[in-house]
Amino acid sequence: MTNMPKVRLGLVAVSRDCFPIELSRKRQLRVAEECRKAGLAVVRIPTIVENETDALKALEEVRAKRVNALVLYLGNFGPEGPTTILAQKFDGPVMVAAAAEESGKDLVNGRGDAYCGMLNNSYNMGLRKLRPYVPEYPVGTPEEVAAMIAGFVPVARVLLGMSKLKIFSFGPRPQDFLACNAPIKPLYDLGVEVMENSELDLYDIF
């Protein structure tokens, strides 16, 4: 089937500013490389988000690259405020994943366990009434995160397709009698437009 949206993934890494930004940058590069090995086309966004200014700059880069589905990667904890601001301002499906500690050999400058940041980020997403895609086990190694991103692609494709959908239906209710209409709020929440026509509408048209 050719009438399907093409998912163009963007990968943005975030970093809490009291931890080394290079750790997030290196891990982002490794995730991008694992995606390449898996045959996933991912646009790596160069700006690492530490604050709101970074979030807005990353958003500009995302738009310039025509990204329509965004992966937010917590490379070292991650600032939940700027991360969720970026998610809120991005007009498309969003996934959140986080880095796991891999070796335990460099816990001063190289600690990468972002489980704590993932918890805080999830709470802040809830405060902003956002619903990002969160994998069942969202904390992992670069290889595992690449696998999570692969699982996000079909979800993003469905959401992108639904957001452009318009449903023409036929039933006993006239158009715009929303008080009598089928429960369509979940469809509206997905960006779907609904037009329900009754036999009277058809009689009026024809």
Contacts in CASP RR format, 6 or more apart in sequence:
PFRMAT RR
TARGET T0000
AUTHOR 0000-0000-0000
METHOD contacts of the structure
MODEL  1
MTNMPKVRLGLVAVSRDCFPIELSRKRQLRVAEECRKAGLAVVRIPTIVE
NETDALKALEEVRAKRVNALVLYLGNFGPEGPTTILAQKFDGPVMVAAAA
EESGKDLVNGRGDAYCGMLNNSYNMGLRKLRPYVPEYPVGTPEEVAAMIA
GFVPVARVLLGMSKLKIFSFGPRPQDFLACNAPIKPLYDLGVEVMENSEL
DLYDIF
4 157 0 8 1.000
4 161 0 8 1.000
5 68 0 8 1.000
5 157 0 8 1.000
5 160 0 8 1.000
5 161 0 8 1.000
5 164 0 8 1.000
7 68 0 8 1.000
7 69 0 8 1.000
7 153 0 8 1.000
7 156 0 8 1.000
7 157 0 8 1.000
7 160 0 8 1.000
8 41 0 8 1.000
8 43 0 8 1.000
8 65 0 8 1.000
8 66 0 8 1.000
8 67 0 8 1.000
8 68 0 8 1.000
8 69 0 8 1.000
9 35 0 8 1.000
9 40 0 8 1.000
9 41 0 8 1.000
9 42 0 8 1.000
9 43 0 8 1.000
9 67 0 8 1.000
9 69 0 8 1.000
9 70 0 8 1.000
9 71 0 8 1.000
9 149 0 8 1.000
9 152 0 8 1.000
9 153 0 8 1.000
9 156 0 8 1.000
10 42 0 8 1.000
10 43 0 8 1.000
10 44 0 8 1.000
10 45 0 8 1.000
10 62 0 8 1.000
10 65 0 8 1.000
10 67 0 8 1.000
10 69 0 8 1.000
10 70 0 8 1.000
10 71 0 8 1.000
11 28 0 8 1.000
11 31 0 8 1.000
11 32 0 8 1.000
11 35 0 8 1.000
11 42 0 8 1.000
11 43 0 8 1.000
11 44 0 8 1.000
11 45 0 8 1.000
11 71 0 8 1.000
11 73 0 8 1.000
11 149 0 8 1.000
12 45 0 8 1.000
12 47 0 8 1.000
12 49 0 8 1.000
12 58 0 8 1.000
12 62 0 8 1.000
12 70 0 8 1.000
12 71 0 8 1.000
12 72 0 8 1.000
12 73 0 8 1.000
12 86 0 8 1.000
13 24 0 8 1.000
13 25 0 8 1.000
13 27 0 8 1.000
13 28 0 8 1.000
13 45 0 8 1.000
13 48 0 8 1.000
13 49 0 8 1.000
13 73 0 8 1.000
13 74 0 8 1.000
13 75 0 8 1.000
14 24 0 8 1.000
14 48 0 8 1.000
14 49 0 8 1.000
14 50 0 8 1.000
14 72 0 8 1.000
14 73 0 8 1.000
14 74 0 8 1.000
14 75 0 8 1.000
14 78 0 8 1.000
14 79 0 8 1.000
14 82 0 8 1.000
14 83 0 8 1.000
15 21 0 8 1.000
15 23 0 8 1.000
15 24 0 8 1.000
15 25 0 8 1.000
15 48 0 8 1.000
15 49 0 8 1.000
15 50 0 8 1.000
15 75 0 8 1.000
15 76 0 8 1.000
15 77 0 8 1.000
15 78 0 8 1.000
15 79 0 8 1.000
16 50 0 8 1.000
16 76 0 8 1.000
16 77 0 8 1.000
16 78 0 8 1.000
16 79 0 8 1.000
16 117 0 8 1.000
17 50 0 8 1.000
17 51 0 8 1.000
17 79 0 8 1.000
19 76 0 8 1.000
19 77 0 8 1.000
19 111 0 8 1.000
20 76 0 8 1.000
20 109 0 8 1.000
20 110 0 8 1.000
21 48 0 8 1.000
21 50 0 8 1.000
23 75 0 8 1.000
23 76 0 8 1.000
23 109 0 8 1.000
23 110 0 8 1.000
23 111 0 8 1.000
23 112 0 8 1.000
24 48 0 8 1.000
24 73 0 8 1.000
24 74 0 8 1.000
24 75 0 8 1.000
24 76 0 8 1.000
24 78 0 8 1.000
24 99 0 8 1.000
25 48 0 8 1.000
27 73 0 8 1.000
27 75 0 8 1.000
27 76 0 8 1.000
27 99 0 8 1.000
27 112 0 8 1.000
27 142 0 8 1.000
28 44 0 8 1.000
28 48 0 8 1.000
28 73 0 8 1.000
28 75 0 8 1.000
29 44 0 8 1.000
30 142 0 8 1.000
31 73 0 8 1.000
31 142 0 8 1.000
31 145 0 8 1.000
31 146 0 8 1.000
31 149 0 8 1.000
32 42 0 8 1.000
32 44 0 8 1.000
33 142 0 8 1.000
34 142 0 8 1.000
34 143 0 8 1.000
34 145 0 8 1.000
34 146 0 8 1.000
35 41 0 8 1.000
35 42 0 8 1.000
35 146 0 8 1.000
35 149 0 8 1.000
36 42 0 8 1.000
37 146 0 8 1.000
38 146 0 8 1.000
38 147 0 8 1.000
38 150 0 8 1.000
40 146 0 8 1.000
40 149 0 8 1.000
40 150 0 8 1.000
40 153 0 8 1.000
42 71 0 8 1.000
42 149 0 8 1.000
43 65 0 8 1.000
43 67 0 8 1.000
45 58 0 8 1.000
45 61 0 8 1.000
45 62 0 8 1.000
45 65 0 8 1.000
45 67 0 8 1.000
46 61 0 8 1.000
47 54 0 8 1.000
47 57 0 8 1.000
47 58 0 8 1.000
47 61 0 8 1.000
48 54 0 8 1.000
49 55 0 8 1.000
49 58 0 8 1.000
49 79 0 8 1.000
49 82 0 8 1.000
49 83 0 8 1.000
49 86 0 8 1.000
50 79 0 8 1.000
50 82 0 8 1.000
51 79 0 8 1.000
51 82 0 8 1.000
52 81 0 8 1.000
52 82 0 8 1.000
52 85 0 8 1.000
54 82 0 8 1.000
55 82 0 8 1.000
55 83 0 8 1.000
55 85 0 8 1.000
55 86 0 8 1.000
55 89 0 8 1.000
56 89 0 8 1.000
58 86 0 8 1.000
59 86 0 8 1.000
59 89 0 8 1.000
59 90 0 8 1.000
62 70 0 8 1.000
62 90 0 8 1.000
68 92 0 8 1.000
68 93 0 8 1.000
68 156 0 8 1.000
68 160 0 8 1.000
69 92 0 8 1.000
69 93 0 8 1.000
69 94 0 8 1.000
69 95 0 8 1.000
69 152 0 8 1.000
69 153 0 8 1.000
69 156 0 8 1.000
69 160 0 8 1.000
70 86 0 8 1.000
70 87 0 8 1.000
70 90 0 8 1.000
70 92 0 8 1.000
70 93 0 8 1.000
70 94 0 8 1.000
70 95 0 8 1.000
71 94 0 8 1.000
71 95 0 8 1.000
71 96 0 8 1.000
71 97 0 8 1.000
71 149 0 8 1.000
71 152 0 8 1.000
72 83 0 8 1.000
72 86 0 8 1.000
72 87 0 8 1.000
72 94 0 8 1.000
72 95 0 8 1.000
72 96 0 8 1.000
72 97 0 8 1.000
72 121 0 8 1.000
72 132 0 8 1.000
73 97 0 8 1.000
73 98 0 8 1.000
73 99 0 8 1.000
73 145 0 8 1.000
74 83 0 8 1.000
74 96 0 8 1.000
74 97 0 8 1.000
74 98 0 8 1.000
74 99 0 8 1.000
74 114 0 8 1.000
74 117 0 8 1.000
74 118 0 8 1.000
74 121 0 8 1.000
75 98 0 8 1.000
75 99 0 8 1.000
75 112 0 8 1.000
75 114 0 8 1.000
76 99 0 8 1.000
76 110 0 8 1.000
76 111 0 8 1.000
76 112 0 8 1.000
76 114 0 8 1.000
77 112 0 8 1.000
77 114 0 8 1.000
77 116 0 8 1.000
77 117 0 8 1.000
78 114 0 8 1.000
78 117 0 8 1.000
78 121 0 8 1.000
80 117 0 8 1.000
80 120 0 8 1.000
80 121 0 8 1.000
80 123 0 8 1.000
80 124 0 8 1.000
81 124 0 8 1.000
83 96 0 8 1.000
83 121 0 8 1.000
83 124 0 8 1.000
84 121 0 8 1.000
84 124 0 8 1.000
84 125 0 8 1.000
84 127 0 8 1.000
84 128 0 8 1.000
84 130 0 8 1.000
87 94 0 8 1.000
87 96 0 8 1.000
87 125 0 8 1.000
87 128 0 8 1.000
87 130 0 8 1.000
87 132 0 8 1.000
88 128 0 8 1.000
88 130 0 8 1.000
92 156 0 8 1.000
92 159 0 8 1.000
92 160 0 8 1.000
92 163 0 8 1.000
93 132 0 8 1.000
93 133 0 8 1.000
93 152 0 8 1.000
93 155 0 8 1.000
93 156 0 8 1.000
93 159 0 8 1.000
93 160 0 8 1.000
94 130 0 8 1.000
94 132 0 8 1.000
94 133 0 8 1.000
95 132 0 8 1.000
95 133 0 8 1.000
95 134 0 8 1.000
95 135 0 8 1.000
95 148 0 8 1.000
95 149 0 8 1.000
95 152 0 8 1.000
95 155 0 8 1.000
95 156 0 8 1.000
96 118 0 8 1.000
96 121 0 8 1.000
96 122 0 8 1.000
96 125 0 8 1.000
96 132 0 8 1.000
96 133 0 8 1.000
96 134 0 8 1.000
96 138 0 8 1.000
97 135 0 8 1.000
97 138 0 8 1.000
97 139 0 8 1.000
97 140 0 8 1.000
97 145 0 8 1.000
97 148 0 8 1.000
97 149 0 8 1.000
98 114 0 8 1.000
98 115 0 8 1.000
98 117 0 8 1.000
98 118 0 8 1.000
98 121 0 8 1.000
98 138 0 8 1.000
98 139 0 8 1.000
98 140 0 8 1.000
99 112 0 8 1.000
99 113 0 8 1.000
99 114 0 8 1.000
99 139 0 8 1.000
99 140 0 8 1.000
99 141 0 8 1.000
99 142 0 8 1.000
99 145 0 8 1.000
100 112 0 8 1.000
100 113 0 8 1.000
100 114 0 8 1.000
100 115 0 8 1.000
100 139 0 8 1.000
100 140 0 8 1.000
100 141 0 8 1.000
100 144 0 8 1.000
101 107 0 8 1.000
101 111 0 8 1.000
101 112 0 8 1.000
101 113 0 8 1.000
102 112 0 8 1.000
102 141 0 8 1.000
104 111 0 8 1.000
113 139 0 8 1.000
114 139 0 8 1.000
115 139 0 8 1.000
118 138 0 8 1.000
118 139 0 8 1.000
122 134 0 8 1.000
125 131 0 8 1.000
125 132 0 8 1.000
133 152 0 8 1.000
133 155 0 8 1.000
133 156 0 8 1.000
135 148 0 8 1.000
135 151 0 8 1.000
135 152 0 8 1.000
137 144 0 8 1.000
138 148 0 8 1.000
140 148 0 8 1.000
159 190 0 8 1.000
162 190 0 8 1.000
162 191 0 8 1.000
162 192 0 8 1.000
163 190 0 8 1.000
163 191 0 8 1.000
163 192 0 8 1.000
165 191 0 8 1.000
165 192 0 8 1.000
165 193 0 8 1.000
166 192 0 8 1.000
166 193 0 8 1.000
166 194 0 8 1.000
166 195 0 8 1.000
167 187 0 8 1.000
167 192 0 8 1.000
167 193 0 8 1.000
167 194 0 8 1.000
167 195 0 8 1.000
168 195 0 8 1.000
168 197 0 8 1.000
169 182 0 8 1.000
169 194 0 8 1.000
169 195 0 8 1.000
169 196 0 8 1.000
169 197 0 8 1.000
170 196 0 8 1.000
170 197 0 8 1.000
170 198 0 8 1.000
170 199 0 8 1.000
170 202 0 8 1.000
171 196 0 8 1.000
171 197 0 8 1.000
171 198 0 8 1.000
171 199 0 8 1.000
172 198 0 8 1.000
172 199 0 8 1.000
173 180 0 8 1.000
173 181 0 8 1.000
173 182 0 8 1.000
173 196 0 8 1.000
173 198 0 8 1.000
174 180 0 8 1.000
174 197 0 8 1.000
174 198 0 8 1.000
174 200 0 8 1.000
174 201 0 8 1.000
175 195 0 8 1.000
175 196 0 8 1.000
175 197 0 8 1.000
175 198 0 8 1.000
175 201 0 8 1.000
178 184 0 8 1.000
181 194 0 8 1.000
181 196 0 8 1.000
182 196 0 8 1.000
184 194 0 8 1.000
187 194 0 8 1.000
188 194 0 8 1.000
END
